[in-house]
Amino acid sequence: NTAFLLTWIGARPVEAPYIITGQILTVIYFCSILLMSVTSNISKTLTK
């Protein structure tokens, strides 16, 4: 789960491997939210 991993990364020290991991997980998290919205709209359109 991305939210769990972001919480764990947030508790880590600000060091090289954790910074890039946090940035990648943040992009994945927000892309998944956008993707859920888009697929929901497409599904609603197709079921009409």
mmCIF file of the N, C-alpha and C atoms, coordinates in Angstrom:
data_MODEL
# 
_entry.id   MODEL 
# 
loop_
_atom_site.group_PDB 
_atom_site.id 
_atom_site.type_symbol 
_atom_site.label_atom_id 
_atom_site.label_alt_id 
_atom_site.label_comp_id 
_atom_site.label_asym_id 
_atom_site.label_entity_id 
_atom_site.label_seq_id 
_atom_site.pdbx_PDB_ins_code 
_atom_site.Cartn_x 
_atom_site.Cartn_y 
_atom_site.Cartn_z 
_atom_site.occupancy 
_atom_site.B_iso_or_equiv 
_atom_site.pdbx_formal_charge 
_atom_site.auth_seq_id 
_atom_site.auth_comp_id 
_atom_site.auth_asym_id 
_atom_site.auth_atom_id 
_atom_site.pdbx_PDB_model_num 
ATOM 1   N N  . ASN A 1 1  ? 0.843   -1.175 0.000   1.00 0.00 ? 1  ASN A N  1 
ATOM 2   C CA . ASN A 1 1  ? 0.000   0.000  0.000   1.00 0.00 ? 1  ASN A CA 1 
ATOM 3   C C  . ASN A 1 1  ? 0.889   1.239  0.000   1.00 0.00 ? 1  ASN A C  1 
ATOM 4   N N  . THR A 1 2  ? 0.632   2.139  -0.922  1.00 0.00 ? 2  THR A N  1 
ATOM 5   C CA . THR A 1 2  ? 1.466   3.322  -1.082  1.00 0.00 ? 2  THR A CA 1 
ATOM 6   C C  . THR A 1 2  ? 1.363   4.255  0.120   1.00 0.00 ? 2  THR A C  1 
ATOM 7   N N  . ALA A 1 3  ? 0.176   4.406  0.687   1.00 0.00 ? 3  ALA A N  1 
ATOM 8   C CA . ALA A 1 3  ? 0.013   5.296  1.837   1.00 0.00 ? 3  ALA A CA 1 
ATOM 9   C C  . ALA A 1 3  ? 0.824   4.793  3.026   1.00 0.00 ? 3  ALA A C  1 
ATOM 10  N N  . PHE A 1 4  ? 0.842   3.498  3.231   1.00 0.00 ? 4  PHE A N  1 
ATOM 11  C CA . PHE A 1 4  ? 1.644   2.927  4.320   1.00 0.00 ? 4  PHE A CA 1 
ATOM 12  C C  . PHE A 1 4  ? 3.127   3.185  4.089   1.00 0.00 ? 4  PHE A C  1 
ATOM 13  N N  . LEU A 1 5  ? 3.589   2.970  2.865   1.00 0.00 ? 5  LEU A N  1 
ATOM 14  C CA . LEU A 1 5  ? 5.000   3.195  2.555   1.00 0.00 ? 5  LEU A CA 1 
ATOM 15  C C  . LEU A 1 5  ? 5.377   4.665  2.688   1.00 0.00 ? 5  LEU A C  1 
ATOM 16  N N  . LEU A 1 6  ? 4.481   5.575  2.303   1.00 0.00 ? 6  LEU A N  1 
ATOM 17  C CA . LEU A 1 6  ? 4.763   6.997  2.473   1.00 0.00 ? 6  LEU A CA 1 
ATOM 18  C C  . LEU A 1 6  ? 4.864   7.369  3.948   1.00 0.00 ? 6  LEU A C  1 
ATOM 19  N N  . THR A 1 7  ? 4.036   6.766  4.777   1.00 0.00 ? 7  THR A N  1 
ATOM 20  C CA . THR A 1 7  ? 4.117   7.007  6.220   1.00 0.00 ? 7  THR A CA 1 
ATOM 21  C C  . THR A 1 7  ? 5.436   6.509  6.767   1.00 0.00 ? 7  THR A C  1 
ATOM 22  N N  . TRP A 1 8  ? 5.854   5.337  6.327   1.00 0.00 ? 8  TRP A N  1 
ATOM 23  C CA . TRP A 1 8  ? 7.128   4.777  6.787   1.00 0.00 ? 8  TRP A CA 1 
ATOM 24  C C  . TRP A 1 8  ? 8.304   5.632  6.326   1.00 0.00 ? 8  TRP A C  1 
ATOM 25  N N  . ILE A 1 9  ? 8.277   6.060  5.065   1.00 0.00 ? 9  ILE A N  1 
ATOM 26  C CA . ILE A 1 9  ? 9.355   6.896  4.525   1.00 0.00 ? 9  ILE A CA 1 
ATOM 27  C C  . ILE A 1 9  ? 9.405   8.229  5.259   1.00 0.00 ? 9  ILE A C  1 
ATOM 28  N N  . GLY A 1 10 ? 8.260   8.767  5.630   1.00 0.00 ? 10 GLY A N  1 
ATOM 29  C CA . GLY A 1 10 ? 8.218   10.036 6.354   1.00 0.00 ? 10 GLY A CA 1 
ATOM 30  C C  . GLY A 1 10 ? 8.876   9.967  7.714   1.00 0.00 ? 10 GLY A C  1 
ATOM 31  N N  . ALA A 1 11 ? 8.949   8.773  8.281   1.00 0.00 ? 11 ALA A N  1 
ATOM 32  C CA . ALA A 1 11 ? 9.577   8.598  9.589   1.00 0.00 ? 11 ALA A CA 1 
ATOM 33  C C  . ALA A 1 11 ? 11.078  8.341  9.484   1.00 0.00 ? 11 ALA A C  1 
ATOM 34  N N  . ARG A 1 12 ? 11.581  8.165  8.279   1.00 0.00 ? 12 ARG A N  1 
ATOM 35  C CA . ARG A 1 12 ? 13.014  7.913  8.060   1.00 0.00 ? 12 ARG A CA 1 
ATOM 36  C C  . ARG A 1 12 ? 13.777  9.231  8.045   1.00 0.00 ? 12 ARG A C  1 
ATOM 37  N N  . PRO A 1 13 ? 15.081  9.177  8.315   1.00 0.00 ? 13 PRO A N  1 
ATOM 38  C CA . PRO A 1 13 ? 15.893  10.398 8.247   1.00 0.00 ? 13 PRO A CA 1 
ATOM 39  C C  . PRO A 1 13 ? 15.997  10.920 6.812   1.00 0.00 ? 13 PRO A C  1 
ATOM 40  N N  . VAL A 1 14 ? 16.249  12.213 6.704   1.00 0.00 ? 14 VAL A N  1 
ATOM 41  C CA . VAL A 1 14 ? 16.356  12.831 5.379   1.00 0.00 ? 14 VAL A CA 1 
ATOM 42  C C  . VAL A 1 14 ? 17.738  12.515 4.821   1.00 0.00 ? 14 VAL A C  1 
ATOM 43  N N  . GLU A 1 15 ? 17.796  11.394 4.125   1.00 0.00 ? 15 GLU A N  1 
ATOM 44  C CA . GLU A 1 15 ? 19.043  10.933 3.526   1.00 0.00 ? 15 GLU A CA 1 
ATOM 45  C C  . GLU A 1 15 ? 18.758  10.467 2.104   1.00 0.00 ? 15 GLU A C  1 
ATOM 46  N N  . ALA A 1 16 ? 19.829  10.252 1.371   1.00 0.00 ? 16 ALA A N  1 
ATOM 47  C CA . ALA A 1 16 ? 19.741  9.982  -0.072  1.00 0.00 ? 16 ALA A CA 1 
ATOM 48  C C  . ALA A 1 16 ? 18.751  8.887  -0.478  1.00 0.00 ? 16 ALA A C  1 
ATOM 49  N N  . PRO A 1 17 ? 18.803  7.687  0.041   1.00 0.00 ? 17 PRO A N  1 
ATOM 50  C CA . PRO A 1 17 ? 17.882  6.686  -0.522  1.00 0.00 ? 17 PRO A CA 1 
ATOM 51  C C  . PRO A 1 17 ? 16.423  6.961  -0.164  1.00 0.00 ? 17 PRO A C  1 
ATOM 52  N N  . TYR A 1 18 ? 16.193  7.599  0.971   1.00 0.00 ? 18 TYR A N  1 
ATOM 53  C CA . TYR A 1 18 ? 14.817  7.836  1.408   1.00 0.00 ? 18 TYR A CA 1 
ATOM 54  C C  . TYR A 1 18 ? 14.175  9.012  0.685   1.00 0.00 ? 18 TYR A C  1 
ATOM 55  N N  . ILE A 1 19 ? 14.972  9.987  0.293   1.00 0.00 ? 19 ILE A N  1 
ATOM 56  C CA . ILE A 1 19 ? 14.421  11.150 -0.407  1.00 0.00 ? 19 ILE A CA 1 
ATOM 57  C C  . ILE A 1 19 ? 13.846  10.738 -1.754  1.00 0.00 ? 19 ILE A C  1 
ATOM 58  N N  . ILE A 1 20 ? 14.628  10.045 -2.555  1.00 0.00 ? 20 ILE A N  1 
ATOM 59  C CA . ILE A 1 20 ? 14.158  9.647  -3.887  1.00 0.00 ? 20 ILE A CA 1 
ATOM 60  C C  . ILE A 1 20 ? 13.018  8.638  -3.787  1.00 0.00 ? 20 ILE A C  1 
ATOM 61  N N  . THR A 1 21 ? 13.076  7.766  -2.796  1.00 0.00 ? 21 THR A N  1 
ATOM 62  C CA . THR A 1 21 ? 11.989  6.801  -2.601  1.00 0.00 ? 21 THR A CA 1 
ATOM 63  C C  . THR A 1 21 ? 10.695  7.521  -2.259  1.00 0.00 ? 21 THR A C  1 
ATOM 64  N N  . GLY A 1 22 ? 10.773  8.518  -1.394  1.00 0.00 ? 22 GLY A N  1 
ATOM 65  C CA . GLY A 1 22 ? 9.593   9.301  -1.044  1.00 0.00 ? 22 GLY A CA 1 
ATOM 66  C C  . GLY A 1 22 ? 9.026   10.048 -2.234  1.00 0.00 ? 22 GLY A C  1 
ATOM 67  N N  . GLN A 1 23 ? 9.895   10.587 -3.070  1.00 0.00 ? 23 GLN A N  1 
ATOM 68  C CA . GLN A 1 23 ? 9.434   11.305 -4.256  1.00 0.00 ? 23 GLN A CA 1 
ATOM 69  C C  . GLN A 1 23 ? 8.756   10.364 -5.245  1.00 0.00 ? 23 GLN A C  1 
ATOM 70  N N  . ILE A 1 24 ? 9.330   9.208  -5.452  1.00 0.00 ? 24 ILE A N  1 
ATOM 71  C CA . ILE A 1 24 ? 8.734   8.230  -6.369  1.00 0.00 ? 24 ILE A CA 1 
ATOM 72  C C  . ILE A 1 24 ? 7.387   7.748  -5.839  1.00 0.00 ? 24 ILE A C  1 
ATOM 73  N N  . LEU A 1 25 ? 7.325   7.453  -4.548  1.00 0.00 ? 25 LEU A N  1 
ATOM 74  C CA . LEU A 1 25 ? 6.067   6.991  -3.961  1.00 0.00 ? 25 LEU A CA 1 
ATOM 75  C C  . LEU A 1 25 ? 4.993   8.074  -4.005  1.00 0.00 ? 25 LEU A C  1 
ATOM 76  N N  . THR A 1 26 ? 5.391   9.331  -3.858  1.00 0.00 ? 26 THR A N  1 
ATOM 77  C CA . THR A 1 26 ? 4.432   10.429 -3.944  1.00 0.00 ? 26 THR A CA 1 
ATOM 78  C C  . THR A 1 26 ? 3.839   10.524 -5.339  1.00 0.00 ? 26 THR A C  1 
ATOM 79  N N  . VAL A 1 27 ? 4.666   10.393 -6.352  1.00 0.00 ? 27 VAL A N  1 
ATOM 80  C CA . VAL A 1 27 ? 4.174   10.424 -7.736  1.00 0.00 ? 27 VAL A CA 1 
ATOM 81  C C  . VAL A 1 27 ? 3.226   9.257  -7.985  1.00 0.00 ? 27 VAL A C  1 
ATOM 82  N N  . ILE A 1 28 ? 3.595   8.071  -7.519  1.00 0.00 ? 28 ILE A N  1 
ATOM 83  C CA . ILE A 1 28 ? 2.735   6.893  -7.693  1.00 0.00 ? 28 ILE A CA 1 
ATOM 84  C C  . ILE A 1 28 ? 1.400   7.096  -6.987  1.00 0.00 ? 28 ILE A C  1 
ATOM 85  N N  . TYR A 1 29 ? 1.432   7.654  -5.779  1.00 0.00 ? 29 TYR A N  1 
ATOM 86  C CA . TYR A 1 29 ? 0.218   7.871  -4.993  1.00 0.00 ? 29 TYR A CA 1 
ATOM 87  C C  . TYR A 1 29 ? -0.751  8.801  -5.724  1.00 0.00 ? 29 TYR A C  1 
ATOM 88  N N  . PHE A 1 30 ? -0.250  9.949  -6.176  1.00 0.00 ? 30 PHE A N  1 
ATOM 89  C CA . PHE A 1 30 ? -1.135  10.909 -6.830  1.00 0.00 ? 30 PHE A CA 1 
ATOM 90  C C  . PHE A 1 30 ? -1.565  10.440 -8.215  1.00 0.00 ? 30 PHE A C  1 
ATOM 91  N N  . CYS A 1 31 ? -0.719  9.717  -8.911  1.00 0.00 ? 31 CYS A N  1 
ATOM 92  C CA . CYS A 1 31 ? -1.125  9.152  -10.203 1.00 0.00 ? 31 CYS A CA 1 
ATOM 93  C C  . CYS A 1 31 ? -2.230  8.120  -10.021 1.00 0.00 ? 31 CYS A C  1 
ATOM 94  N N  . SER A 1 32 ? -2.160  7.342  -8.953  1.00 0.00 ? 32 SER A N  1 
ATOM 95  C CA . SER A 1 32 ? -3.211  6.348  -8.719  1.00 0.00 ? 32 SER A CA 1 
ATOM 96  C C  . SER A 1 32 ? -4.540  7.023  -8.396  1.00 0.00 ? 32 SER A C  1 
ATOM 97  N N  . ILE A 1 33 ? -4.499  8.141  -7.668  1.00 0.00 ? 33 ILE A N  1 
ATOM 98  C CA . ILE A 1 33 ? -5.733  8.883  -7.382  1.00 0.00 ? 33 ILE A CA 1 
ATOM 99  C C  . ILE A 1 33 ? -6.325  9.435  -8.675  1.00 0.00 ? 33 ILE A C  1 
ATOM 100 N N  . LEU A 1 34 ? -5.480  10.024 -9.513  1.00 0.00 ? 34 LEU A N  1 
ATOM 101 C CA . LEU A 1 34 ? -5.962  10.542 -10.793 1.00 0.00 ? 34 LEU A CA 1 
ATOM 102 C C  . LEU A 1 34 ? -6.486  9.424  -11.687 1.00 0.00 ? 34 LEU A C  1 
ATOM 103 N N  . LEU A 1 35 ? -5.800  8.300  -11.703 1.00 0.00 ? 35 LEU A N  1 
ATOM 104 C CA . LEU A 1 35 ? -6.226  7.175  -12.525 1.00 0.00 ? 35 LEU A CA 1 
ATOM 105 C C  . LEU A 1 35 ? -7.578  6.631  -12.063 1.00 0.00 ? 35 LEU A C  1 
ATOM 106 N N  . MET A 1 36 ? -7.801  6.580  -10.755 1.00 0.00 ? 36 MET A N  1 
ATOM 107 C CA . MET A 1 36 ? -9.098  6.121  -10.250 1.00 0.00 ? 36 MET A CA 1 
ATOM 108 C C  . MET A 1 36 ? -10.211 7.060  -10.689 1.00 0.00 ? 36 MET A C  1 
ATOM 109 N N  . SER A 1 37 ? -9.942  8.356  -10.673 1.00 0.00 ? 37 SER A N  1 
ATOM 110 C CA . SER A 1 37 ? -10.939 9.333  -11.104 1.00 0.00 ? 37 SER A CA 1 
ATOM 111 C C  . SER A 1 37 ? -11.251 9.187  -12.589 1.00 0.00 ? 37 SER A C  1 
ATOM 112 N N  . VAL A 1 38 ? -10.224 9.040  -13.394 1.00 0.00 ? 38 VAL A N  1 
ATOM 113 C CA . VAL A 1 38 ? -10.415 8.903  -14.841 1.00 0.00 ? 38 VAL A CA 1 
ATOM 114 C C  . VAL A 1 38 ? -11.165 7.620  -15.171 1.00 0.00 ? 38 VAL A C  1 
ATOM 115 N N  . THR A 1 39 ? -10.774 6.514  -14.562 1.00 0.00 ? 39 THR A N  1 
ATOM 116 C CA . THR A 1 39 ? -11.457 5.249  -14.851 1.00 0.00 ? 39 THR A CA 1 
ATOM 117 C C  . THR A 1 39 ? -12.901 5.271  -14.369 1.00 0.00 ? 39 THR A C  1 
ATOM 118 N N  . SER A 1 40 ? -13.169 5.978  -13.283 1.00 0.00 ? 40 SER A N  1 
ATOM 119 C CA . SER A 1 40 ? -14.543 6.098  -12.813 1.00 0.00 ? 40 SER A CA 1 
ATOM 120 C C  . SER A 1 40 ? -15.389 6.872  -13.817 1.00 0.00 ? 40 SER A C  1 
ATOM 121 N N  . ASN A 1 41 ? -14.840 7.949  -14.329 1.00 0.00 ? 41 ASN A N  1 
ATOM 122 C CA . ASN A 1 41 ? -15.575 8.738  -15.328 1.00 0.00 ? 41 ASN A CA 1 
ATOM 123 C C  . ASN A 1 41 ? -15.787 7.953  -16.614 1.00 0.00 ? 41 ASN A C  1 
ATOM 124 N N  . ILE A 1 42 ? -14.805 7.207  -17.038 1.00 0.00 ? 42 ILE A N  1 
ATOM 125 C CA . ILE A 1 42 ? -14.945 6.383  -18.245 1.00 0.00 ? 42 ILE A CA 1 
ATOM 126 C C  . ILE A 1 42 ? -16.001 5.305  -18.023 1.00 0.00 ? 42 ILE A C  1 
ATOM 127 N N  . SER A 1 43 ? -15.988 4.703  -16.856 1.00 0.00 ? 43 SER A N  1 
ATOM 128 C CA . SER A 1 43 ? -16.968 3.663  -16.544 1.00 0.00 ? 43 SER A CA 1 
ATOM 129 C C  . SER A 1 43 ? -18.385 4.225  -16.550 1.00 0.00 ? 43 SER A C  1 
ATOM 130 N N  . LYS A 1 44 ? -18.552 5.404  -15.976 1.00 0.00 ? 44 LYS A N  1 
ATOM 131 C CA . LYS A 1 44 ? -19.878 6.029  -15.963 1.00 0.00 ? 44 LYS A CA 1 
ATOM 132 C C  . LYS A 1 44 ? -20.345 6.346  -17.376 1.00 0.00 ? 44 LYS A C  1 
ATOM 133 N N  . THR A 1 45 ? -19.417 6.785  -18.218 1.00 0.00 ? 45 THR A N  1 
ATOM 134 C CA . THR A 1 45 ? -19.760 7.110  -19.601 1.00 0.00 ? 45 THR A CA 1 
ATOM 135 C C  . THR A 1 45 ? -20.145 5.858  -20.380 1.00 0.00 ? 45 THR A C  1 
ATOM 136 N N  . LEU A 1 46 ? -19.424 4.777  -20.179 1.00 0.00 ? 46 LEU A N  1 
ATOM 137 C CA . LEU A 1 46 ? -19.689 3.549  -20.928 1.00 0.00 ? 46 LEU A CA 1 
ATOM 138 C C  . LEU A 1 46 ? -20.969 2.852  -20.485 1.00 0.00 ? 46 LEU A C  1 
ATOM 139 N N  . THR A 1 47 ? -21.384 3.036  -19.250 1.00 0.00 ? 47 THR A N  1 
ATOM 140 C CA . THR A 1 47 ? -22.578 2.345  -18.761 1.00 0.00 ? 47 THR A CA 1 
ATOM 141 C C  . THR A 1 47 ? -23.866 3.091  -19.076 1.00 0.00 ? 47 THR A C  1 
ATOM 142 N N  . LYS A 1 48 ? -23.770 4.275  -19.653 1.00 0.00 ? 48 LYS A N  1 
ATOM 143 C CA . LYS A 1 48 ? -24.986 5.026  -20.009 1.00 0.00 ? 48 LYS A CA 1 
ATOM 144 C C  . LYS A 1 48 ? -25.642 4.457  -21.237 1.00 0.00 ? 48 LYS A C  1 
# 
